[in-house]
Amino acid sequence: MGPQGIQGPSGVIASAFGSGGGTNPNGLAANTWGFVGQTVNVTVAVGQRIHVTSHKYMGSSVDATGLGTGICYQVQGGGGAPILQGGAMLGGQVSANTRIAWGASAVIQPAAGTYTVGLCASSGVPANWNLNEWGYTSALVFQP
C-alpha cells in the first residue's frame, strides 16, 4: 500500500431526503430520546460531515408541556438510543388542539459508516403529544 494521496476538493458528496409520518412522541418512553418523524440513511467516509435538517408537525388534543427536540444520529441498524447532536431545545409546549412545526438542524462529524439521522424528541409525559402529522428530513454529506 502506498502513501495516502492529497485530500480531494471540498463539496457535497451525497444527499438524502425523506417524508412521512414516522414515529410520534407519544410512541416513546417517558424521558427517553427517540427519532420522531421521517429519518434518512447516509454513508460517510473519514473526515466527511453530515448536515441534517428535519421538521415534523407535532401537537396535542390536551395541554402538553415538556417537549425537547434536536437532531440525532445512530449507526444504521444499531441498537440503543440515538445520539443527540449538541444541546437540545427544551420546554416545548402547546395548548389543547394545537399542532405546530418543530424542527432543528445540525452538522455531525461521526466516524466512517452508515447512519440514520433525523429529528429526535423527548418528553416526561409523551402520551400528551398525541396530535401529530407528517415530517421531512434532508441530509447532505459533504467534505469540508
Backbone bond lengths (Angstrom), bond angles and torsions (degrees), N, CA, C in turn:
res aa  C-N    CA-C-N  psi(-1)  N-CA   C-N-CA  omega(-1)  CA-C   N-CA-C  phi
1 M - - - 1.447 - - 1.521 108.05 -
2 G 1.300 117.32 131.37 1.454 122.16 -178.03 1.510 112.18 -87.90
3 P 1.321 116.27 -177.82 1.471 120.12 179.81 1.530 110.54 -67.50
4 Q 1.335 114.77 151.31 1.461 120.22 178.61 1.522 109.47 -68.41
5 G 1.311 116.95 138.89 1.454 122.22 179.23 1.513 111.59 -77.07
6 I 1.320 115.76 177.19 1.453 120.39 179.18 1.523 109.73 -72.40
7 Q 1.333 115.33 155.26 1.461 120.58 178.60 1.518 109.38 -66.62
8 G 1.297 116.26 138.60 1.450 121.83 178.04 1.519 111.22 -71.07
9 P 1.320 116.83 179.04 1.460 120.85 -177.98 1.527 111.44 -66.96
10 S 1.344 114.75 152.46 1.455 119.16 177.42 1.520 109.37 -75.73
11 G 1.317 115.90 162.21 1.455 120.90 177.07 1.511 112.00 144.07
12 V 1.331 115.60 -178.09 1.460 122.24 -177.82 1.526 109.50 -75.72
13 I 1.323 115.83 131.02 1.463 123.19 -179.34 1.530 110.58 -97.91
14 A 1.331 116.37 -41.91 1.468 121.79 -176.42 1.527 109.12 -156.86
15 S 1.328 115.42 164.78 1.461 120.41 176.32 1.521 109.24 -142.59
16 A 1.332 114.74 159.13 1.468 121.14 176.74 1.522 108.14 -147.18
17 F 1.330 115.42 147.09 1.461 121.36 178.50 1.516 109.12 -143.89
18 G 1.316 116.11 141.78 1.457 120.28 175.39 1.513 110.84 -149.26
19 S 1.324 116.26 151.52 1.461 122.14 174.19 1.516 108.33 -139.21
20 G 1.315 115.85 146.21 1.452 120.25 179.52 1.517 111.56 165.25
21 G 1.310 115.30 178.14 1.460 120.76 -178.77 1.514 113.20 -74.91
22 G 1.331 116.15 -45.10 1.462 120.28 179.58 1.518 112.80 59.68
23 T 1.299 115.67 -164.54 1.464 122.54 178.37 1.521 109.32 -77.08
24 N 1.317 117.10 150.00 1.457 122.95 176.90 1.524 109.92 -109.98
25 P 1.344 117.73 158.99 1.462 119.20 179.68 1.528 113.17 -56.54
26 N 1.336 117.41 -33.92 1.464 119.31 -179.27 1.526 112.45 -72.86
27 G 1.329 117.50 -1.97 1.460 121.92 174.46 1.520 112.34 -97.16
28 L 1.341 117.28 2.19 1.466 121.98 -179.44 1.523 110.97 -101.27
29 A 1.313 116.38 156.86 1.462 121.21 173.12 1.532 108.25 -73.19
30 A 1.320 117.07 151.11 1.459 121.94 179.68 1.522 111.06 -57.73
31 N 1.340 115.08 137.45 1.465 123.16 176.46 1.521 113.83 57.44
32 T 1.320 117.02 29.78 1.463 122.64 178.78 1.521 108.71 -121.68
33 W 1.332 116.53 132.30 1.457 120.46 177.24 1.515 110.17 -78.44
34 G 1.331 115.26 133.44 1.454 120.73 177.49 1.513 110.57 -152.59
35 F 1.330 115.72 157.64 1.458 120.11 177.92 1.527 109.59 -65.53
36 V 1.319 115.79 139.22 1.468 122.75 171.32 1.524 106.77 -126.05
37 G 1.295 116.26 143.78 1.455 119.08 -179.52 1.511 112.15 77.98
38 Q 1.305 114.49 -162.94 1.454 122.53 -176.53 1.525 111.06 -76.67
39 T 1.324 116.77 139.81 1.461 122.04 171.96 1.526 108.33 -116.66
40 V 1.334 116.63 162.96 1.459 122.25 173.77 1.524 108.25 -133.99
41 N 1.325 116.19 159.00 1.463 122.41 178.24 1.515 109.66 -111.26
42 V 1.332 115.97 135.63 1.462 121.78 177.96 1.525 108.99 -137.37
43 T 1.327 115.23 152.00 1.464 121.56 178.64 1.515 108.67 -113.82
44 V 1.350 116.24 133.08 1.459 121.55 178.87 1.524 110.12 -123.00
45 A 1.332 115.09 149.53 1.456 122.41 173.18 1.530 107.99 -101.24
46 V 1.309 116.09 173.32 1.467 121.41 179.15 1.525 110.01 -54.09
47 G 1.333 116.69 130.65 1.462 122.22 176.57 1.515 115.00 86.17
48 Q 1.318 118.48 -10.85 1.462 120.37 179.58 1.520 110.05 -83.90
49 R 1.320 115.22 159.51 1.465 122.11 -179.70 1.518 109.85 -128.22
50 I 1.336 114.74 163.87 1.461 121.37 179.14 1.526 108.43 -121.89
51 H 1.328 116.69 126.02 1.471 120.94 171.84 1.523 106.78 -100.80
52 V 1.332 116.72 120.12 1.467 122.66 -176.25 1.522 109.75 -117.50
53 T 1.327 116.09 134.03 1.459 123.16 171.24 1.519 106.84 -129.45
54 S 1.341 116.32 129.40 1.465 119.38 -176.38 1.521 110.21 -146.42
55 H 1.342 115.83 140.55 1.466 122.77 179.33 1.527 109.62 -139.34
56 K 1.325 115.59 150.98 1.466 121.44 175.86 1.515 108.60 -151.77
57 Y 1.327 115.83 140.53 1.455 122.33 173.96 1.529 107.89 -78.81
58 M 1.342 117.11 119.03 1.470 121.14 179.21 1.519 109.57 -137.91
59 G 1.318 115.13 147.52 1.453 120.04 -179.92 1.507 111.47 -169.74
60 S 1.353 114.72 -157.22 1.463 119.37 -173.39 1.519 111.48 -153.86
61 S 1.332 115.06 150.37 1.464 120.85 172.86 1.527 110.57 -87.46
62 V 1.326 117.23 -7.76 1.471 124.49 174.62 1.525 107.09 -128.15
63 D 1.310 118.16 169.54 1.465 119.16 173.88 1.527 108.20 -61.25
64 A 1.328 116.75 131.73 1.464 120.98 -179.81 1.524 109.35 -131.52
65 T 1.327 116.31 139.11 1.464 121.57 -178.63 1.521 110.08 -134.53
66 G 1.317 114.97 173.38 1.461 121.48 170.61 1.510 115.89 73.43
67 L 1.332 118.52 29.05 1.462 119.93 178.13 1.520 109.76 -86.91
68 G 1.310 116.14 131.66 1.455 122.22 172.18 1.512 108.67 -112.75
69 T 1.336 117.16 141.61 1.459 120.83 177.85 1.527 110.24 -135.59
70 G 1.313 115.66 158.36 1.456 122.28 177.03 1.521 109.38 178.35
71 I 1.321 115.95 174.98 1.458 121.54 178.21 1.525 108.78 -90.62
72 C 1.335 115.92 136.03 1.462 121.83 179.00 1.519 110.35 -126.16
73 Y 1.333 114.53 161.49 1.461 121.40 172.97 1.518 109.04 -141.89
74 Q 1.323 115.61 157.28 1.457 122.12 -177.95 1.524 108.10 -156.13
75 V 1.326 116.24 140.81 1.459 119.14 175.06 1.522 106.97 -55.67
76 Q 1.340 117.23 130.47 1.460 120.69 -177.42 1.521 109.91 -55.67
77 G 1.318 115.95 127.70 1.453 121.77 -179.42 1.513 113.23 77.97
78 G 1.334 116.84 0.75 1.466 121.04 -178.47 1.517 111.84 -74.26
79 G 1.299 116.15 153.81 1.453 120.78 177.67 1.512 110.80 -92.40
80 G 1.295 115.36 177.98 1.458 120.78 178.56 1.515 112.14 81.25
81 A 1.317 113.71 179.48 1.458 120.15 -177.68 1.522 111.00 -74.76
82 P 1.337 117.05 146.94 1.458 119.93 173.89 1.530 110.11 -63.50
83 I 1.322 116.21 157.95 1.462 122.12 -179.82 1.525 108.54 -93.84
84 L 1.321 116.29 123.67 1.461 122.13 178.39 1.524 108.15 -77.84
85 Q 1.329 117.29 126.89 1.466 122.17 179.98 1.520 108.99 -88.05
86 G 1.326 117.23 116.66 1.461 120.48 179.92 1.516 110.54 72.91
87 G 1.300 116.43 -161.68 1.461 121.18 178.61 1.511 111.51 -82.96
88 A 1.309 115.23 164.93 1.464 121.55 -179.99 1.521 110.25 -100.73
89 M 1.313 115.68 156.88 1.460 121.86 169.80 1.522 105.44 -91.07
90 L 1.326 116.98 116.22 1.462 121.76 -170.68 1.528 111.87 -113.83
91 G 1.332 115.86 159.43 1.462 122.21 173.74 1.508 115.37 83.77
92 G 1.339 118.31 20.88 1.457 120.76 177.98 1.511 111.66 -64.47
93 Q 1.331 115.97 142.62 1.463 119.86 179.37 1.515 110.62 -151.00
94 V 1.333 115.23 154.28 1.457 122.11 175.67 1.523 108.82 -140.31
95 S 1.333 115.52 153.98 1.464 121.66 172.72 1.520 108.75 -81.20
96 A 1.323 115.93 166.08 1.459 121.20 179.89 1.524 111.29 -54.76
97 N 1.327 115.42 143.32 1.467 123.71 177.44 1.528 113.11 58.70
98 T 1.322 114.81 39.25 1.463 121.50 178.38 1.519 109.18 -124.95
99 R 1.319 114.75 140.56 1.464 120.74 175.84 1.524 107.02 -138.69
100 I 1.353 116.78 131.50 1.460 121.02 -179.99 1.527 109.69 -134.14
101 A 1.320 115.35 163.78 1.465 120.54 176.99 1.526 109.32 -83.11
102 W 1.324 115.93 125.09 1.461 122.86 175.29 1.521 106.26 -109.96
103 G 1.309 117.37 140.89 1.450 118.95 -178.59 1.513 112.43 -157.50
104 A 1.317 114.12 168.70 1.461 121.25 178.28 1.519 108.71 -161.20
105 S 1.323 115.76 164.80 1.457 121.30 173.27 1.520 108.14 -143.88
106 A 1.322 116.28 154.89 1.461 121.12 -179.15 1.508 109.71 -161.39
107 V 1.332 115.74 159.98 1.453 123.07 170.80 1.524 106.93 -112.14
108 I 1.326 115.51 128.02 1.465 123.01 -176.22 1.521 108.17 -117.40
109 Q 1.335 116.88 138.41 1.466 120.99 174.79 1.527 108.55 -124.65
110 P 1.334 117.05 79.34 1.470 120.62 -179.18 1.526 111.08 -85.88
111 A 1.310 115.72 174.20 1.468 121.08 172.72 1.528 108.43 -66.06
112 A 1.326 117.05 161.73 1.461 120.91 178.47 1.526 109.73 -56.56
113 G 1.328 116.70 138.58 1.459 121.55 179.13 1.510 110.93 156.54
114 T 1.321 116.06 -171.71 1.464 122.71 178.20 1.518 108.19 -111.46
115 Y 1.328 115.85 131.45 1.454 122.15 -172.67 1.519 112.17 -128.50
116 T 1.331 115.59 147.96 1.449 123.98 168.17 1.516 106.16 -94.75
117 V 1.342 117.67 131.05 1.460 121.81 -178.54 1.521 109.52 -132.00
118 G 1.336 116.05 154.27 1.449 120.75 177.13 1.511 112.28 165.18
119 L 1.333 115.21 -171.22 1.458 122.76 -179.88 1.522 109.60 -78.33
120 C 1.329 116.33 135.55 1.465 122.19 175.22 1.516 109.10 -115.68
121 A 1.317 114.90 157.55 1.463 120.55 175.87 1.521 109.51 -144.23
122 S 1.323 113.89 161.63 1.464 122.24 175.47 1.521 107.80 -151.42
123 S 1.329 116.54 145.42 1.464 121.36 177.90 1.515 109.44 -152.33
124 G 1.322 116.06 145.95 1.460 120.62 174.86 1.518 112.13 -69.94
125 V 1.334 116.99 -27.93 1.469 122.27 177.58 1.526 107.93 -130.09
126 P 1.341 116.79 75.18 1.468 119.56 -175.54 1.526 113.76 -63.74
127 A 1.338 118.37 -25.70 1.473 120.72 -178.85 1.528 111.62 -60.61
128 N 1.341 117.51 -27.25 1.467 120.43 179.64 1.521 112.90 -71.91
129 W 1.325 117.75 -18.75 1.470 121.76 179.52 1.530 108.12 -90.64
130 N 1.347 115.38 75.71 1.462 121.83 -168.17 1.524 115.24 -118.30
131 L 1.326 118.06 10.92 1.463 121.70 -177.45 1.532 107.73 -123.83
132 N 1.329 115.81 76.98 1.462 121.84 -168.80 1.518 111.23 -117.67
133 E 1.317 116.07 161.38 1.457 121.70 -176.04 1.515 109.85 -143.23
134 W 1.310 116.41 -153.83 1.447 127.57 -173.65 1.524 111.48 -69.83
135 G 1.343 115.39 158.09 1.453 121.22 174.86 1.518 111.49 -143.47
136 Y 1.324 116.15 166.09 1.466 123.38 -177.97 1.519 109.41 -135.76
137 T 1.325 117.08 140.24 1.446 122.04 175.15 1.514 109.37 -136.41
138 S 1.339 116.02 133.88 1.458 122.94 174.79 1.526 108.42 -124.91
139 A 1.305 116.41 142.37 1.464 120.54 177.42 1.526 109.60 -139.33
140 L 1.314 115.14 137.00 1.457 122.29 174.62 1.520 108.75 -118.79
141 V 1.313 117.35 128.29 1.458 121.69 172.32 1.520 106.12 -95.16
142 F 1.330 116.66 127.98 1.454 118.83 -177.19 1.519 111.69 -139.68
143 Q 1.309 113.90 157.37 1.465 122.89 175.29 1.522 106.77 -103.94
144 P 1.344 118.60 115.81 1.466 118.94 -178.62 1.525 111.92 -69.64
